[in-house]
Amino acid sequence: MAASLFLEAKDSIQINLERLEGEEEKEIAEKLVKASGVRREYCLGRVALEEARILDRQGDHTASSRKYGQATEKYQEVIDAMELETDRRELRPIVYLCQAWQKMMMAESRASPGLYGEAAELFIEAKGHALDQTTSYLAQAHSSFCRALEAGTEFEITRDTNLHISATRHLESAANFYLRAGVRTASEYAKATQRLFDAYVYMGSAKNERNPSEKAQFYKMAERLLQVSAGSFLKAKHPEKSEEVRRVLESVKEEREIAMSLSEVLHAPAIASTTASFSTPTSTHETAVGLERFESADIQANLIIRNREVKVGEDIDLEIELVNAGKAPAQLIKVENIIVEGFELKSAPEICRVEDSYLDLKGRTLSPLKTQELRLAMRPLNKGTFSLKPRVLYLDESGKYRSHEPEPATITVKELGISGWLRGPTR
């Protein structure tokens, strides 16, 4: 609609251009004609961009890639028509983003690791031209996500567990940067993809396992991860991905039932028969490298801080997300070093008890594949740069103390200006 109106405005001005007598009026009219054309192209680029996003959600990645290509062309035409470098600089990150999304959709349609790698590079280009921190975080998140898909696609072909580790690391980075950018749905999407990769590892282990009971257990773990993944894709507002995962889940359930039924036959009491009885196949215990830690409780933590630059007296909201990625329940003991010296704790979760510089989690049980979110608010009392290096302590199923340290975070506290002191704290 807007593009049509700009075209009508352009045609109307051109029709009346010849009737104008004054040079100044003609100059203004010619600028309006040019501006209307530029704005029309911008609108058409935006239409193509939105259509590309819709097609992506519908699962038509080939058509989505074409639309992103059209958006790139339109935005590039707008840049070429702009006279001021400041205007071109504002639009240039969008061009790189559209190019990267085009490559990413093409990679999706072809399952191409190389194209995912090219998309990751283009997202880094977009980050280099970003004019604000949010765009920079988003571009970095997209790049990490593409790197994860690059490794994940290679893993699906080769089953090299080192690629799985690489994919997991990149997905954790992507989820973190999406949260920094304030895009929770994208972070959820990254987590869903990570669970999907983990499920494929267990499925691979199940296929290699000769012992039916062990095979069934691997499939059971894959089922749990696929269920979590499907739910996360729904939270991320990607129902088509959730449906794909559920189709895989049905296949895994069928394989597990077959493995379990065979296990029952092999372990049934001997009965009189003229034929020789079955013998149980020897277990080879073929387990993917790097998965040993999942056999018992395994707590992973993610530290989320949305605003890392504040002024004295302003509250900081932070969140610690705890995930039990293991097969056994864990007892959460405490989170150490979470309350930094020079900060005042304003609020803490009801399930915790505050003790000096740590949170007492009171031995709360966290079941396998479950999450626990801890939300806190702290207020800095002094300016400076502060480092947050929390450590989560927990007990595994055998009563052994274990710990995990999430990626540390830095908070910069600036001095409050005169007007700020007059207003007082923000909360």
C-alpha positions as CSV (number, residue, x, y, z in Angstrom):
1,M,0.0,0.0,0.0
2,A,2.7,2.5,1.0
3,A,4.8,1.6,-2.1
4,S,1.8,2.2,-4.3
5,L,1.1,5.6,-2.7
6,F,4.8,6.6,-3.2
7,L,4.5,5.6,-6.9
8,E,1.3,7.7,-7.3
9,A,3.0,10.7,-5.6
10,K,6.0,10.3,-7.9
11,D,3.8,10.2,-11.0
12,S,1.7,13.1,-9.9
13,I,4.7,15.3,-9.2
14,Q,6.3,14.4,-12.6
15,I,3.0,15.3,-14.5
16,N,2.9,18.7,-12.9
17,L,6.7,19.3,-13.1
18,E,6.5,20.9,-16.5
19,R,4.0,23.5,-15.3
20,L,6.3,24.9,-12.7
21,E,8.0,28.1,-13.7
22,G,10.4,28.9,-10.9
23,E,13.7,27.2,-10.8
24,E,13.6,26.7,-7.1
25,E,10.1,25.1,-7.3
26,K,11.4,22.7,-10.0
27,E,14.4,21.8,-8.0
28,I,12.2,20.9,-5.0
29,A,9.8,18.9,-7.2
30,E,12.7,17.0,-8.7
31,K,14.0,16.1,-5.2
32,L,10.6,14.9,-4.2
33,V,10.3,12.7,-7.3
34,K,13.7,11.1,-6.4
35,A,12.7,10.8,-2.7
36,S,9.4,9.2,-3.6
37,G,11.2,6.7,-5.8
38,V,13.7,5.9,-3.1
39,R,11.0,5.4,-0.5
40,R,9.0,3.2,-2.8
41,E,12.1,0.9,-3.3
42,Y,12.6,0.8,0.5
43,C,8.9,-0.2,1.0
44,L,9.3,-3.0,-1.7
45,G,12.5,-4.2,0.1
46,R,10.6,-4.3,3.4
47,V,7.7,-6.2,1.8
48,A,10.2,-8.8,0.4
49,L,11.9,-9.1,3.8
50,E,8.6,-9.7,5.6
51,E,7.5,-12.3,3.0
52,A,10.8,-14.0,3.3
53,R,10.3,-14.3,7.1
54,I,6.8,-15.7,6.6
55,L,8.0,-18.3,4.1
56,D,10.8,-19.3,6.5
57,R,8.2,-20.0,9.3
58,Q,6.2,-22.0,6.8
59,G,9.2,-24.1,6.0
60,D,9.6,-23.0,2.4
61,H,13.3,-22.2,2.6
62,T,13.9,-22.0,-1.2
63,A,11.2,-19.4,-1.7
64,S,12.4,-17.6,1.4
65,S,15.9,-17.4,0.1
66,R,14.7,-15.9,-3.2
67,K,12.7,-13.2,-1.2
68,Y,15.7,-12.3,0.9
69,G,17.6,-11.9,-2.4
70,Q,14.9,-9.5,-3.7
71,A,15.1,-7.6,-0.4
72,T,18.9,-7.3,-0.8
73,E,18.5,-5.9,-4.3
74,K,15.9,-3.3,-3.3
75,Y,17.9,-2.1,-0.3
76,Q,21.1,-1.9,-2.4
77,E,19.2,0.3,-5.0
78,V,18.1,2.5,-2.1
79,I,21.7,2.8,-0.9
80,D,23.0,3.6,-4.4
81,A,20.4,6.4,-4.7
82,M,21.3,8.0,-1.3
83,E,23.4,11.1,-1.3
84,L,24.5,11.2,2.3
85,E,27.0,8.7,3.7
86,T,25.2,8.8,7.1
87,D,22.0,7.5,5.4
88,R,23.9,4.8,3.6
89,R,25.7,3.7,6.8
90,E,22.3,3.1,8.5
91,L,21.0,0.8,5.8
92,R,24.2,-1.1,5.0
93,P,23.9,-3.5,8.0
94,I,20.4,-4.5,6.7
95,V,21.9,-5.4,3.3
96,Y,24.5,-7.7,4.9
97,L,21.8,-9.2,7.1
98,C,19.6,-9.9,4.1
99,Q,22.5,-11.5,2.2
100,A,23.3,-13.7,5.2
101,W,19.7,-14.8,5.6
102,Q,19.5,-15.6,1.9
103,K,22.6,-17.9,2.3
104,M,21.1,-19.3,5.5
105,M,17.8,-20.2,3.9
106,M,19.7,-21.7,0.9
107,A,21.7,-23.8,3.3
108,E,18.5,-25.0,5.0
109,S,17.0,-26.1,1.7
110,R,20.2,-27.9,0.6
111,A,21.5,-29.0,4.0
112,S,24.8,-27.5,3.0
113,P,27.5,-27.0,5.7
114,G,29.5,-24.7,3.3
115,L,26.5,-22.4,2.8
116,Y,26.0,-22.2,6.6
117,G,29.7,-21.1,6.9
118,E,29.2,-18.4,4.2
119,A,26.1,-17.1,6.1
120,A,28.1,-17.0,9.3
121,E,30.8,-14.8,7.6
122,L,28.1,-12.4,6.3
123,F,26.6,-12.0,9.7
124,I,30.0,-11.0,11.0
125,E,30.2,-8.4,8.2
126,A,26.8,-7.1,9.4
127,K,28.1,-7.0,12.9
128,G,31.1,-4.9,11.7
129,H,28.6,-2.3,10.2
130,A,26.2,-2.3,13.2
131,L,25.4,1.1,14.6
132,D,24.0,-0.1,17.9
133,Q,24.8,-2.8,20.5
134,T,21.5,-4.7,20.0
135,T,22.1,-5.2,16.2
136,S,25.7,-6.2,17.0
137,Y,24.5,-8.8,19.5
138,L,21.9,-10.1,17.0
139,A,24.5,-10.4,14.2
140,Q,26.9,-12.3,16.5
141,A,24.1,-14.6,17.6
142,H,23.1,-15.4,14.0
143,S,26.7,-16.0,13.1
144,S,27.2,-18.4,16.0
145,F,23.9,-20.2,15.2
146,C,25.1,-20.7,11.6
147,R,28.4,-22.1,12.8
148,A,26.5,-24.5,14.9
149,L,24.4,-25.6,12.0
150,E,27.5,-25.9,9.9
151,A,29.0,-28.3,12.4
152,G,25.7,-30.0,13.1
153,T,25.1,-30.8,9.4
154,E,28.6,-32.2,9.1
155,F,28.0,-34.2,12.2
156,E,24.8,-35.7,10.7
157,I,26.9,-36.9,7.8
158,T,30.1,-38.1,9.6
159,R,28.9,-38.7,13.2
160,D,32.1,-37.2,14.4
161,T,31.5,-36.4,18.0
162,N,34.0,-33.5,17.9
163,L,31.5,-31.8,15.5
164,H,28.7,-32.3,18.1
165,I,30.8,-30.6,20.8
166,S,31.5,-27.7,18.4
167,A,27.9,-27.4,17.5
168,T,26.9,-27.3,21.2
169,R,29.4,-24.7,22.0
170,H,28.2,-22.4,19.2
171,L,24.6,-22.9,20.1
172,E,25.3,-22.0,23.7
173,S,27.0,-18.8,22.5
174,A,24.0,-18.0,20.1
175,A,21.5,-18.5,22.9
176,N,23.5,-16.2,25.2
177,F,23.8,-13.4,22.6
178,Y,20.1,-13.7,21.7
179,L,19.2,-13.1,25.3
180,R,21.6,-10.1,25.4
181,A,19.8,-8.7,22.4
182,G,16.5,-9.2,24.2
183,V,15.2,-11.8,21.8
184,R,14.0,-14.6,24.1
185,T,12.2,-16.6,21.3
186,A,15.4,-16.8,19.3
187,S,17.3,-18.0,22.4
188,E,14.6,-20.7,22.9
189,Y,15.1,-21.7,19.2
190,A,18.8,-22.1,19.8
191,K,18.2,-24.2,22.9
192,A,15.7,-26.4,21.0
193,T,18.3,-27.0,18.3
194,Q,20.9,-27.9,20.9
195,R,18.5,-30.5,22.4
196,L,17.8,-31.9,18.9
197,F,21.6,-32.4,18.3
198,D,22.0,-34.1,21.6
199,A,19.1,-36.4,20.7
200,Y,20.8,-37.4,17.5
201,V,23.9,-38.4,19.4
202,Y,21.9,-40.7,21.6
203,M,20.1,-42.1,18.5
204,G,23.5,-42.8,16.9
205,S,24.6,-44.6,20.1
206,A,21.4,-46.6,20.1
207,K,22.1,-47.8,16.5
208,N,25.6,-48.9,17.4
209,E,24.6,-50.7,20.6
210,R,24.1,-54.5,20.3
211,N,22.6,-55.0,23.8
212,P,18.8,-54.5,23.4
213,S,18.4,-53.1,27.0
214,E,21.2,-50.6,26.5
215,K,19.7,-49.7,23.0
216,A,16.3,-49.1,24.6
217,Q,17.9,-46.8,27.2
218,F,19.6,-44.7,24.5
219,Y,16.4,-44.4,22.6
220,K,14.6,-43.4,25.8
221,M,17.1,-40.5,26.4
222,A,16.7,-39.5,22.8
223,E,12.9,-39.4,23.3
224,R,13.2,-37.1,26.3
225,L,15.5,-34.7,24.5
226,L,13.2,-34.7,21.4
227,Q,10.2,-33.9,23.6
228,V,12.0,-31.0,25.2
229,S,13.2,-29.8,21.7
230,A,9.7,-30.0,20.3
231,G,8.3,-27.9,23.2
232,S,11.1,-25.3,22.9
233,F,10.4,-24.9,19.1
234,L,6.8,-24.2,20.0
235,K,7.8,-21.6,22.5
236,A,10.1,-20.1,19.8
237,K,6.9,-19.8,17.6
238,H,8.2,-22.3,15.0
239,P,5.4,-24.9,14.9
240,E,6.8,-26.4,11.6
241,K,10.1,-27.3,13.4
242,S,8.2,-28.7,16.3
243,E,6.2,-31.0,14.0
244,E,9.4,-32.2,12.3
245,V,10.9,-33.1,15.7
246,R,7.7,-34.9,16.6
247,R,7.9,-37.0,13.5
248,V,11.4,-38.0,14.5
249,L,10.1,-38.7,18.0
250,E,7.5,-41.2,16.7
251,S,10.2,-43.0,14.8
252,V,12.4,-43.2,17.9
253,K,9.5,-44.5,20.0
254,E,9.0,-47.3,17.5
255,E,12.7,-48.3,17.5
256,R,12.7,-48.3,21.3
257,E,9.6,-50.5,21.5
258,I,11.3,-53.0,19.1
259,A,14.5,-52.9,21.2
260,M,12.5,-53.5,24.4
261,S,10.5,-56.3,22.9
262,L,13.7,-58.1,21.7
263,S,15.2,-57.5,25.2
264,E,12.2,-59.2,26.8
265,V,12.5,-62.2,24.5
266,L,16.2,-62.6,25.2
267,H,15.7,-62.4,29.0
268,A,12.6,-64.7,29.1
269,P,12.9,-67.9,31.2
270,A,14.0,-70.9,29.3
271,I,11.2,-73.2,28.1
272,A,11.3,-76.7,26.7
273,S,12.0,-76.6,23.0
274,T,13.6,-78.7,20.3
275,T,15.6,-75.7,19.1
276,A,18.5,-74.0,20.7
277,S,17.7,-71.1,23.0
278,F,18.6,-67.6,22.1
279,S,21.8,-66.2,23.5
280,T,22.2,-62.5,24.5
281,P,24.4,-60.6,22.2
282,T,27.6,-59.3,23.8
283,S,27.4,-55.6,24.7
284,T,30.1,-53.6,23.0
285,H,29.4,-50.6,25.1
286,E,30.0,-48.3,22.2
287,T,29.3,-44.8,23.5
288,A,29.9,-41.6,21.8
289,V,33.0,-39.7,23.1
290,G,32.1,-36.8,25.3
291,L,28.8,-38.3,26.5
292,E,30.1,-39.9,29.7
293,R,29.2,-36.9,31.7
294,F,25.5,-37.4,30.8
295,E,25.3,-40.8,32.5
296,S,24.9,-39.1,35.9
297,A,23.6,-35.7,37.1
298,D,25.1,-32.9,35.0
299,I,24.2,-29.3,35.9
300,Q,24.8,-26.6,33.3
301,A,24.4,-22.9,34.2
302,N,23.8,-19.8,32.1
303,L,24.3,-16.3,33.5
304,I,22.0,-13.8,31.9
305,I,22.4,-10.0,32.5
306,R,20.4,-7.7,30.2
307,N,22.1,-4.4,31.1
308,R,25.8,-4.6,31.9
309,E,26.3,-0.8,32.0
310,V,24.4,1.0,34.8
311,K,24.8,3.9,37.2
312,V,25.3,4.0,40.9
313,G,21.9,3.3,42.5
314,E,20.3,1.7,39.5
315,D,19.1,-1.9,40.0
316,I,20.5,-4.7,37.9
317,D,18.3,-7.7,37.0
318,L,20.2,-11.0,36.5
319,E,19.1,-14.5,35.9
320,I,20.8,-17.9,36.4
321,E,19.4,-20.7,34.4
322,L,20.2,-24.2,35.7
323,V,19.7,-27.2,33.5
324,N,20.2,-30.9,34.4
325,A,21.6,-32.3,31.2
326,G,22.3,-35.7,32.8
327,K,20.4,-38.9,33.2
328,A,20.1,-38.8,37.1
329,P,18.6,-36.2,39.5
330,A,20.8,-33.6,41.2
331,Q,20.6,-31.9,44.6
332,L,21.2,-28.2,44.2
333,I,23.4,-27.0,47.2
334,K,24.3,-23.4,46.6
335,V,25.5,-20.7,44.1
336,E,28.7,-19.1,45.3
337,N,30.2,-15.7,44.5
338,I,26.9,-14.4,43.1
339,I,26.6,-11.4,45.5
340,V,29.5,-9.1,44.6
341,E,31.2,-6.8,47.2
342,G,29.9,-3.3,46.7
343,F,26.4,-4.4,45.7
344,E,23.3,-4.5,47.7
345,L,20.9,-7.5,47.1
346,K,17.4,-6.2,46.5
347,S,15.5,-9.4,45.8
348,A,16.2,-13.1,45.5
349,P,14.1,-16.2,44.7
350,E,11.8,-17.5,47.5
351,I,13.3,-21.0,47.2
352,C,16.7,-19.7,48.3
353,R,18.2,-18.4,51.5
354,V,20.8,-15.7,51.3
355,E,24.0,-16.4,53.2
356,D,26.9,-13.9,52.9
357,S,27.9,-13.9,49.3
358,Y,26.1,-17.0,48.2
359,L,22.6,-18.4,47.7
360,D,21.6,-21.5,49.7
361,L,19.5,-23.7,47.4
362,K,18.5,-26.0,50.3
363,G,19.2,-29.2,48.5
364,R,16.4,-28.7,46.0
365,T,16.1,-31.6,43.6
366,L,16.5,-31.0,39.8
367,S,15.3,-33.9,37.8
368,P,17.0,-35.0,34.5
369,L,16.3,-32.6,31.5
370,K,14.6,-30.1,33.8
371,T,15.4,-26.4,34.3
372,Q,15.4,-24.0,37.3
373,E,15.5,-20.3,36.9
374,L,16.9,-18.0,39.6
375,R,16.1,-14.3,39.3
376,L,17.8,-11.7,41.4
377,A,18.0,-7.9,41.6
378,M,21.1,-6.1,42.9
379,R,21.9,-2.4,43.3
380,P,25.5,-1.1,43.0
381,L,26.7,1.3,45.7
382,N,30.0,2.3,44.1
383,K,31.3,3.0,40.6
384,G,33.8,0.7,38.9
385,T,34.1,-2.5,36.9
386,F,32.9,-5.6,38.6
387,S,33.3,-9.2,37.6
388,L,30.7,-11.9,38.3
389,K,32.1,-15.4,38.5
390,P,29.4,-17.6,40.1
391,R,29.9,-21.3,40.8
392,V,27.1,-23.8,41.2
393,L,27.6,-26.6,43.7
394,Y,25.4,-29.7,43.7
395,L,25.4,-33.4,44.6
396,D,25.1,-36.2,42.0
397,E,23.0,-39.4,42.6
398,S,26.0,-41.0,44.4
399,G,26.3,-38.1,46.9
400,K,29.5,-36.8,45.3
401,Y,30.0,-33.0,45.3
402,R,30.2,-31.5,41.8
403,S,30.3,-28.0,40.4
404,H,29.8,-25.9,37.3
405,E,30.9,-22.4,36.5
406,P,29.0,-20.5,33.8
407,E,30.7,-18.0,31.5
408,P,31.7,-15.0,33.8
409,A,30.2,-11.5,33.2
410,T,31.5,-8.0,33.6
411,I,29.4,-5.1,34.9
412,T,30.4,-1.5,34.5
413,V,29.0,1.0,37.1
414,K,29.2,4.7,36.3
415,E,28.8,7.6,38.6
416,L,25.3,9.1,38.8
417,G,25.1,12.6,37.4
418,I,23.6,15.6,39.3
419,S,20.2,15.2,37.8
420,G,20.3,11.5,38.7
421,W,21.0,12.3,42.3
422,L,18.1,14.7,42.4
423,R,15.8,12.0,41.0
424,G,17.1,9.3,43.2
425,P,17.3,5.6,42.4
426,T,15.3,4.3,39.4
427,R,13.5,1.8,41.5
